[in-house]
């Protein structure tokens, strides 16, 4: 698990997390490879800030959210990108992306361990050739 500044409450410590400052100071800069976005509709009082891995921006579901932001606000947004959807919907989409990403990471790990085991066995069996 990543070390996190104690001033933040983590909504979800796995891949996406929400920043909620307890001292209401200015938001901190996201870690390298992550970016801050704001989520919320016009009807919501305050938009919620999330920090997402940059690699998630190419996911088709996230691309759909970005296109909605483009239609709503154009390309002239100052500061963090604002996604014009309800926070609950964003969390739902985030959950789908999280699960897909976790499954892909797990599949990669299994493939890596299988190939490493096969390599060790082939090397080991060569020791007993006559």
Secondary structure, 3 states (H helix, E strand, C coil): CCCCCCCECCCCCCCCEEECECCCCCCCCCCCCEEEEEECCCCCCCCEEEEEEHHHHHCHHHHHHHHHHHHHHCCCCCCCEEECCCHHHHHHHHHHHHHHHHHHHHHHHHHHHHHHHHHHHHHHHHHHCC
